[in-house]
Amino acid sequence: MRYLILSLCCAGVLAGCQSHKAVENDPTVLTATLPSIDTEKEPGLFDQYHVGGFSVGGWVNQKLGQYFEPIKPQNEQAAVVYLYRPDTRWNRQEIAAANLFINGHRIPSLLHNHYYWLELPAGTYRLSVSRPLAGLHFQKPKYVDFTVDAAQTYFIKYDEENKISRSEHTGPFMIMPDKVARQEIAFTRLKSSSYNFVAQDASGKIRSKPQELKPAKYDEKSEVHLVKPFKLWNPLTW
């Protein structure tokens, strides 16, 4: 009996070593720096009642950024998820922006006419939104669960006005078709950092925190100005 137990233990150890070695030898198996979440369950009390930071809305924060440009992910096997919010009168008048979370990890709020992206390993994730009152969260979060495949691109639109095209629990989130999304996101601007949640960096090392991808400094000269600049009238030209 002792030999049987010893044999089973050795077999288990060998199987574990082989499995670990297989993961190491397969660079396409990516992991995320995000905490795991059970998408079979709805957000709990902690997701609804907690204290956190908040961001000012587009009525206060009128920051500009470069117009949308597709990006290449840091890792070829990562999925790219673009989050965007079009420019509307409703969005421009927002004083305090809602907080966004992916698997419980806070990410930048979406202002009017704003986009940024997330780089994620293949898998299923939960994107949720909660609007705080001076840092106090008490609303039941609206959320959408979505699955991404390796090396694919996805678009999620934030829309508080179009209530017909969304369900009760997803709230302002809309997973958009590629063709429609590219037409809408083309007019939005990069006003915040983006984030890479792939745990493996370029050298293959594992990091515990996401990589912040800061936007390039906005350059007004890079845009085409169709309005003729104002000049003082020169009487000598008469």
C-alpha positions as CSV (number, residue, x, y, z in Angstrom):
1,M,0.0,0.0,0.0
2,R,2.9,2.4,0.8
3,Y,4.5,1.7,-2.6
4,L,1.2,2.4,-4.3
5,I,0.8,5.8,-2.5
6,L,4.4,6.6,-3.2
7,S,4.0,5.8,-6.9
8,L,0.9,8.0,-7.2
9,C,2.7,10.9,-5.5
10,C,5.6,10.6,-7.9
11,A,3.3,10.5,-10.9
12,G,1.5,13.6,-9.7
13,V,4.8,15.5,-9.3
14,L,6.0,14.5,-12.7
15,A,2.7,15.5,-14.3
16,G,2.9,18.9,-12.6
17,C,6.4,19.5,-13.8
18,Q,5.6,18.5,-17.4
19,S,2.5,20.8,-17.3
20,H,4.6,23.8,-16.0
21,K,7.3,23.1,-18.5
22,A,4.7,23.0,-21.3
23,V,3.4,26.5,-20.3
24,E,6.9,27.8,-20.2
25,N,7.7,26.5,-23.7
26,D,4.4,27.9,-25.1
27,P,4.9,31.7,-25.5
28,T,1.3,32.1,-26.8
29,V,-0.2,31.2,-23.3
30,L,-0.6,34.7,-21.8
31,T,-1.8,35.6,-18.3
32,A,-3.3,38.8,-17.0
33,T,-2.4,41.1,-14.2
34,L,-6.1,41.4,-13.4
35,P,-7.8,39.6,-10.5
36,S,-10.0,36.7,-11.5
37,I,-13.7,37.1,-11.4
38,D,-16.7,34.7,-11.5
39,T,-18.9,36.0,-14.3
40,E,-21.6,33.5,-13.2
41,K,-22.3,35.8,-10.3
42,E,-23.6,39.4,-10.2
43,P,-21.6,42.2,-8.6
44,G,-21.6,41.9,-4.8
45,L,-22.1,44.4,-2.0
46,F,-18.4,45.4,-2.0
47,D,-18.8,46.3,-5.7
48,Q,-21.8,48.5,-4.8
49,Y,-20.8,50.1,-1.5
50,H,-17.2,51.3,-1.2
51,V,-15.0,54.4,-1.2
52,G,-12.9,55.4,-4.1
53,G,-11.6,58.2,-6.2
54,F,-13.6,60.1,-8.9
55,S,-12.9,62.0,-12.1
56,V,-14.4,65.3,-13.3
57,G,-16.4,65.2,-16.5
58,G,-16.1,67.0,-19.8
59,W,-17.8,70.2,-18.6
60,V,-14.7,70.8,-16.4
61,N,-12.0,68.7,-18.1
62,Q,-11.8,70.0,-21.7
63,K,-8.5,68.3,-22.4
64,L,-7.7,67.7,-26.0
65,G,-5.8,64.8,-27.6
66,Q,-4.8,63.3,-30.9
67,Y,-7.6,61.8,-33.0
68,F,-8.1,58.0,-33.2
69,E,-5.3,55.9,-34.7
70,P,-5.2,52.1,-34.6
71,I,-2.4,50.6,-32.5
72,K,-0.3,47.5,-32.6
73,P,-0.3,45.7,-29.2
74,Q,2.8,45.1,-27.2
75,N,2.3,41.4,-27.5
76,E,1.1,39.9,-30.9
77,Q,-1.2,37.5,-29.1
78,A,-2.9,40.1,-27.0
79,A,-6.4,41.3,-27.8
80,V,-7.0,45.0,-28.2
81,V,-10.2,46.4,-26.7
82,Y,-11.1,50.0,-27.6
83,L,-13.3,51.9,-25.2
84,Y,-14.9,55.1,-26.6
85,R,-17.5,57.7,-25.9
86,P,-18.7,60.0,-28.7
87,D,-19.2,63.7,-28.5
88,T,-22.7,64.8,-27.7
89,R,-24.3,67.8,-25.9
90,W,-25.2,65.5,-23.0
91,N,-21.7,64.2,-22.7
92,R,-20.1,67.7,-22.8
93,Q,-22.3,68.9,-19.9
94,E,-21.2,66.1,-17.5
95,I,-19.6,67.5,-14.3
96,A,-18.5,64.2,-12.6
97,A,-17.6,61.2,-14.7
98,A,-18.6,57.7,-13.9
99,N,-15.9,55.3,-12.7
100,L,-15.0,52.3,-14.9
101,F,-13.7,49.0,-13.6
102,I,-12.4,45.8,-15.4
103,N,-12.5,42.8,-13.1
104,G,-12.8,45.2,-10.2
105,H,-9.6,47.2,-11.2
106,R,-10.3,50.8,-11.8
107,I,-9.5,52.2,-15.3
108,P,-9.8,55.8,-16.7
109,S,-13.2,57.3,-16.8
110,L,-14.6,58.0,-20.3
111,L,-15.1,61.7,-21.0
112,H,-17.0,63.1,-24.0
113,N,-15.3,62.6,-27.4
114,H,-12.8,60.3,-25.7
115,Y,-11.2,56.9,-26.4
116,Y,-8.4,54.7,-25.1
117,W,-7.6,51.0,-25.3
118,L,-6.9,47.9,-23.2
119,E,-4.5,45.1,-24.1
120,L,-5.8,41.7,-22.7
121,P,-4.9,38.1,-22.9
122,A,-7.6,35.8,-24.4
123,G,-10.3,35.2,-21.9
124,T,-13.5,36.5,-20.4
125,Y,-13.7,39.8,-18.5
126,R,-16.3,42.0,-16.7
127,L,-16.4,45.7,-17.5
128,S,-18.5,47.6,-14.9
129,V,-19.5,51.3,-14.2
130,S,-20.5,53.1,-11.0
131,R,-21.1,56.8,-10.6
132,P,-19.8,58.0,-7.2
133,L,-20.9,60.9,-5.1
134,A,-17.7,62.6,-3.9
135,G,-15.9,59.3,-3.8
136,L,-18.7,57.3,-2.2
137,H,-20.1,54.5,-4.3
138,F,-23.6,53.3,-3.5
139,Q,-25.1,52.6,-6.9
140,K,-25.6,49.0,-8.1
141,P,-23.0,48.7,-10.9
142,K,-24.0,48.2,-14.5
143,Y,-21.8,45.7,-16.2
144,V,-21.1,43.7,-19.4
145,D,-19.2,40.4,-19.6
146,F,-17.2,39.9,-22.8
147,T,-14.9,37.3,-24.2
148,V,-11.8,38.1,-26.3
149,D,-9.7,35.9,-28.5
150,A,-6.0,36.3,-29.1
151,A,-4.8,38.9,-31.6
152,Q,-8.3,40.2,-32.2
153,T,-9.7,43.8,-32.0
154,Y,-12.9,44.8,-30.2
155,F,-14.9,48.0,-29.6
156,I,-17.1,48.9,-26.6
157,K,-19.1,52.1,-26.7
158,Y,-20.1,54.1,-23.7
159,D,-23.6,55.6,-24.3
160,E,-25.9,56.9,-21.6
161,E,-28.5,58.3,-24.0
162,N,-29.5,55.5,-26.3
163,K,-31.5,53.3,-23.9
164,I,-33.3,51.4,-26.6
165,S,-30.2,49.5,-27.7
166,R,-29.1,48.3,-24.2
167,S,-30.3,46.0,-21.5
168,E,-31.0,46.8,-17.9
169,H,-27.8,45.3,-16.4
170,T,-25.4,46.4,-19.1
171,G,-26.4,50.1,-18.7
172,P,-24.3,52.4,-21.0
173,F,-22.1,49.6,-22.4
174,M,-22.6,48.5,-26.0
175,I,-20.3,46.0,-27.8
176,M,-20.2,47.5,-31.3
177,P,-19.8,45.9,-34.8
178,D,-16.4,46.6,-36.2
179,K,-17.6,48.7,-39.2
180,V,-19.9,50.9,-37.2
181,A,-17.4,51.4,-34.4
182,R,-14.6,52.5,-36.7
183,Q,-16.8,55.1,-38.2
184,E,-17.7,56.5,-34.8
185,I,-14.4,56.2,-33.0
186,A,-12.6,58.1,-35.8
187,F,-13.8,61.4,-34.4
188,T,-12.8,60.7,-30.8
189,R,-9.6,61.8,-29.1
190,L,-7.0,60.1,-26.9
191,K,-7.4,62.0,-23.6
192,S,-6.0,59.5,-21.1
193,S,-3.5,56.7,-20.6
194,S,-4.3,53.2,-22.0
195,Y,-3.3,50.0,-20.2
196,N,-1.7,46.7,-21.0
197,F,-2.9,44.0,-18.7
198,V,-0.8,41.2,-20.2
199,A,1.5,39.9,-17.4
200,Q,4.4,39.0,-19.7
201,D,6.5,41.9,-20.8
202,A,8.6,42.1,-24.0
203,S,11.4,40.2,-22.4
204,G,9.1,37.4,-21.1
205,K,9.3,38.4,-17.5
206,I,6.1,38.4,-15.4
207,R,4.9,41.7,-14.0
208,S,2.3,42.1,-11.2
209,K,0.9,45.5,-12.2
210,P,-0.5,46.6,-15.6
211,Q,1.7,48.7,-17.9
212,E,0.5,52.3,-18.3
213,L,0.7,53.5,-21.9
214,K,0.7,57.2,-21.7
215,P,-0.5,59.2,-24.8
216,A,1.9,61.3,-26.8
217,K,1.8,65.0,-26.1
218,Y,-1.0,66.8,-28.0
219,D,0.3,68.9,-30.8
220,E,-2.2,71.5,-32.2
221,K,0.0,71.9,-35.4
222,S,-0.7,68.3,-36.3
223,E,-4.3,69.1,-37.1
224,V,-5.7,70.7,-40.2
225,H,-7.2,74.1,-39.5
226,L,-9.9,75.0,-42.0
227,V,-10.6,78.4,-40.4
228,K,-8.5,81.3,-41.7
229,P,-6.5,82.9,-38.8
230,F,-7.5,86.4,-37.8
231,K,-5.2,89.2,-39.0
232,L,-5.3,93.0,-38.5
233,W,-6.3,95.0,-41.6
234,N,-3.4,96.6,-43.3
235,P,-4.4,100.0,-44.8
236,L,-1.3,100.0,-47.1
237,T,-2.9,97.1,-49.1
238,W,-5.7,99.5,-50.3
